[in-house]
């Protein structure tokens, strides 16, 4: 949720930002509710003050009938006023949470096609076998049995490919630990407060990506970023401890709603996959620097695996609600002859932390809203696709990237 003072001072900027991000918000209605709730709050405070004044006069003896009557009238008025205030507050918060975070000045304007390439790595090539055909032929990947037990776009990974996924996890996890991250596992379900606080509001109702648990205030996580965002909710962090860097490993569950027309073959856009997530809590002054570091860690990790890729500064129209800026790393697909998304990292500034009341106390005792950032180290389904496409051999074998071999007992070929 954005700062209400920002909305009061720059409503047109907020309105234009929401429109360009693809979100329909009624800024005028939010401001109207803000004015109304402040007026109601003032009236309620004045009535409470009068009530307390009358109560003090009624102490120490038999109260005058006029005071009793005044007390009753104030109680009735306050009851009506508080009910109105609560309803107004509720609608105000609902409307406020629909407003996306403001972007940074260096974010490109426009849609997906307007994202800006800022760097590339490795030599591109063409002519590889599709990962689904390659892995299925080896008996490593089974979508048919996945569909039998869970439905379409669920799958089994087995044998050497499952071992390769585990080795990729060990490599990437050790990489992050050496960079100063604390490894953390987490619940695979979150309550509404945490899910809403993370701020991943769909642009429309048919784009809701979460699997909800019927009759429970719980949903399956779409990313480790969801529970990690709520890890420090309602806490005050000490500035000297920041940045806090977490490496969170979890499965991710997604309906993949709204993906019509996007690339979905094989392990792309599946309903469940494992992911190693980078997460950071920072001071407002640290978040720009930490965002660049997260991007650098992602690049270094995938350069270590020698996977050709490019880095994009994502355009405004393709940013989610929480992000003020996002980088995507796309690997080069020799099968499709194009770049495909591999990882991303976002600076969410104080958007999520304001929702979840995560603050930081400085050396001077001043308390401010903290900043939060997240980035994908490895989304393992897509990571396996990139490795299969770039490390397959002409005789149907798969070379093991050098960095991963120590976690596969030194095996060089699968």
SEKOL-457381 format. One record per residue (C-alpha): x, y, z. Coordinates in steps of 0.2 Angstrom, whole numbers, padded with zeros to 4 digits, always signed. Layout:
XYZ
...
END
This chain:
+0000+0000+0000
+0007+0017-0004
+0009+0032+0008
-0008+0041+0009
+0002+0057+0010
+0009+0054-0007
-0009+0051-0014
-0015+0068-0006
+0000+0078-0013
+0001+0070-0030
-0016+0062-0035
-0013+0064-0054
+0004+0056-0053
-0004+0041-0044
-0018+0040-0056
-0007+0040-0071
+0005+0027-0063
-0010+0015-0060
-0016+0017-0077
+0000+0014-0085
+0003-0002-0074
-0014-0008-0080
-0024-0006-0064
-0041+0002-0063
-0042+0013-0047
-0054+0027-0042
-0042+0040-0035
-0056+0052-0032
-0066+0040-0022
-0051+0036-0011
-0048+0054-0008
-0066+0057-0004
-0066+0042+0008
-0049+0049+0016
-0058+0066+0019
-0073+0058+0026
-0064+0046+0038
-0053+0060+0045
-0069+0071+0048
-0078+0056+0056
-0062+0053+0067
-0062+0071+0073
-0080+0071+0077
-0078+0054+0087
-0063+0061+0096
-0073+0077+0101
-0088+0066+0107
-0076+0055+0117
-0068+0071+0125
-0086+0077+0130
-0090+0060+0137
-0074+0059+0148
-0078+0077+0154
-0096+0072+0159
-0089+0056+0167
-0077+0067+0178
-0091+0078+0183
-0102+0064+0189
-0089+0057+0201
-0090+0059+0220
-0109+0061+0222
-0126+0059+0215
-0125+0065+0196
-0137+0078+0190
-0151+0072+0178
-0145+0084+0165
-0128+0076+0165
-0135+0058+0164
-0146+0063+0149
-0131+0071+0140
-0121+0056+0143
-0134+0045+0135
-0135+0056+0120
-0117+0056+0118
-0116+0037+0119
-0130+0035+0106
-0121+0048+0094
-0104+0040+0097
-0111+0022+0093
-0118+0028+0076
-0103+0038+0072
-0091+0024+0076
-0101+0012+0065
-0100+0024+0051
-0081+0027+0054
-0078+0008+0054
-0087+0006+0037
-0078+0021+0030
-0061+0015+0036
-0064-0003+0029
-0069+0004+0011
-0054+0016+0012
-0042+0002+0015
-0049-0009+0002
-0048+0005-0011
-0030+0010-0006
-0024-0008-0008
-0029-0008-0026
-0017+0006-0030
+0000+0000-0036
+0017+0006-0031
+0024+0020-0040
+0038+0017-0052
+0056+0024-0052
+0061+0037-0064
+0072+0025-0074
+0059+0012-0077
+0054+0012-0096
+0036+0017-0100
+0025+0006-0111
+0021-0013-0111
+0031-0029-0113
+0039-0024-0129
+0046-0008-0122
+0057-0016-0109
+0075-0011-0111
+0090-0023-0113
+0104-0018-0102
+0117-0032-0104
+0120-0049-0112
+0131-0064-0108
+0137-0079-0119
+0135-0084-0137
+0118-0088-0144
+0116-0104-0155
+0101-0113-0162
+0097-0131-0166
+0094-0140-0149
+0081-0154-0146
+0065-0148-0136
+0067-0151-0117
+0051-0160-0116
+0055-0173-0130
+0073-0175-0123
+0068-0178-0105
+0053-0189-0109
+0063-0200-0121
+0076-0203-0106
+0062-0207-0094
+0065-0192-0084
+0049-0182-0086
+0032-0189-0085
+0017-0177-0088
+0005-0191-0092
+0006-0199-0074
+0006-0181-0067
-0010-0178-0075
-0017-0195-0069
-0014-0190-0051
-0016-0171-0051
-0022-0164-0067
-0014-0156-0082
+0002-0146-0080
+0007-0157-0066
+0022-0169-0068
+0034-0181-0061
+0053-0179-0062
+0063-0194-0059
+0080-0202-0060
+0095-0192-0066
+0085-0176-0069
+0078-0177-0051
+0096-0179-0045
+0101-0164-0057
+0088-0153-0049
+0094-0157-0032
+0112-0154-0037
+0107-0137-0044
+0099-0133-0028
+0114-0137-0018
+0125-0127-0030
+0114-0111-0029
+0110-0113-0010
+0129-0113-0007
+0132-0099-0018
+0119-0088-0009
+0126-0093+0008
+0143-0088+0003
+0135-0071-0002
+0129-0069+0016
+0111-0075+0015
+0103-0085+0029
+0094-0101+0023
+0076-0102+0028
+0062-0114+0025
+0044-0109+0027
+0025-0114+0028
+0018-0118+0011
+0002-0109+0016
-0002-0091+0021
-0016-0082+0029
-0026-0068+0020
-0017-0055+0030
+0000-0061+0023
-0006-0064+0005
-0014-0047+0004
+0000-0039+0013
+0012-0046+0000
+0002-0035-0012
+0001-0047-0028
-0016-0041-0032
-0023-0047-0049
-0027-0034-0063
-0044-0043-0065
-0053-0057-0056
-0049-0070-0069
-0031-0068-0066
-0031-0073-0048
-0016-0086-0047
-0018-0093-0029
-0025-0110-0024
-0037-0106-0009
-0041-0119+0004
-0060-0120+0006
-0067-0115+0023
-0049-0110+0029
-0041-0093+0029
-0027-0100+0020
-0020-0101+0002
-0005-0111-0006
+0010-0100-0009
+0014-0094-0027
+0031-0090-0021
+0042-0091-0006
+0041-0072-0007
+0024-0072+0001
+0028-0080+0018
+0045-0071+0018
+0036-0054+0016
+0026-0058+0032
+0041-0065+0042
+0044-0049+0051
+0026-0042+0051
+0021-0031+0065
+0040-0030+0070
+0052-0015+0072
+0069-0020+0065
+0085-0012+0071
+0094-0002+0058
+0111-0009+0063
+0105-0027+0058
+0100-0022+0040
+0100-0027+0027
+0093-0044+0032
+0096-0057+0018
+0086-0073+0017
+0087-0087+0005
+0070-0096+0005
+0067-0113-0003
+0049-0119-0007
+0037-0126-0019
+0027-0113-0029
+0008-0117-0033
+0000-0107-0047
-0016-0108-0057
-0007-0099-0071
-0023-0089-0074
-0022-0076-0088
-0008-0085-0098
-0018-0088-0114
-0006-0085-0129
+0010-0087-0118
+0023-0100-0120
+0017-0115-0110
+0026-0131-0117
+0032-0144-0105
+0040-0136-0089
+0035-0118-0094
+0020-0111-0083
+0017-0127-0074
+0005-0127-0058
+0019-0133-0046
+0038-0130-0046
+0052-0128-0034
+0061-0111-0032
+0075-0104-0022
+0071-0086-0018
+0082-0071-0012
+0073-0059+0000
+0079-0043+0008
+0073-0031+0021
+0083-0014+0021
+0082+0004+0026
+0075+0016+0013
+0092+0022+0009
+0099+0004+0006
+0086-0003-0006
+0093+0004-0022
+0110-0003-0019
+0103-0020-0013
+0092-0021-0029
+0108-0020-0040
+0116-0033-0029
+0102-0045-0031
+0103-0043-0049
+0121-0045-0049
+0120-0061-0039
+0107-0068-0052
+0119-0064-0066
+0134-0072-0057
+0125-0088-0053
+0119-0091-0071
+0136-0085-0079
+0144-0098-0068
+0133-0111-0077
+0137-0103-0093
+0119-0101-0099
+0118-0087-0112
+0106-0073-0106
+0101-0055-0106
+0096-0043-0093
+0080-0032-0095
+0074-0017-0086
+0056-0021-0086
+0043-0008-0093
+0030+0000-0082
+0015-0009-0090
+0023-0026-0086
+0026-0023-0068
+0016-0030-0054
+0007-0020-0041
+0021-0020-0028
+0036-0017-0039
+0044+0000-0041
+0057-0007-0053
+0061-0025-0059
+0075-0034-0068
+0072-0050-0078
+0085-0062-0084
+0080-0071-0099
+0090-0086-0106
+0093-0089-0124
+0083-0104-0130
+0092-0113-0145
+0076-0123-0147
+0065-0108-0150
+0078-0095-0156
+0072-0082-0144
+0075-0077-0126
+0064-0084-0112
+0061-0078-0094
+0073-0087-0082
+0073-0076-0066
+0068-0058-0060
+0071-0047-0045
+0061-0033-0039
+0062-0018-0027
+0045-0016-0019
+0051-0001-0008
+0039+0002+0007
+0023-0005-0002
+0023-0022+0006
+0031-0017+0022
+0018-0004+0025
+0004-0017+0023
+0012-0028+0036
+0018-0015+0048
+0037-0019+0046
+0047-0004+0052
+0065+0000+0056
+0072+0010+0071
+0087+0021+0068
+0101+0025+0080
+0092+0041+0083
+0077+0032+0089
+0066+0037+0074
+0055+0023+0067
+0051+0022+0048
+0044+0010+0036
+0057-0003+0030
+0059-0008+0012
+0058-0025+0005
+0065-0033-0011
+0064-0051-0019
+0073-0060-0032
+0073-0077-0040
+0089-0086-0038
+0083-0102-0047
+0066-0107-0053
+0070-0125-0055
+0058-0130-0069
+0065-0117-0080
+0082-0120-0074
+0082-0138-0080
+0075-0132-0097
+0089-0120-0099
+0102-0134-0094
+0094-0147-0105
+0094-0135-0120
+0112-0130-0119
+0121-0146-0112
+0113-0160-0123
+0124-0170-0134
+0122-0176-0151
+0121-0194-0145
+0107-0190-0133
+0117-0188-0117
+0117-0173-0106
+0133-0165-0100
+0133-0159-0082
+0138-0141-0080
+0155-0140-0071
+0149-0130-0056
+0136-0144-0052
+0147-0159-0054
+0153-0159-0036
+0135-0161-0030
+0133-0176-0042
+0148-0186-0035
+0158-0179-0049
+0148-0186-0064
+0151-0177-0080
+0138-0185-0091
+0120-0191-0087
END
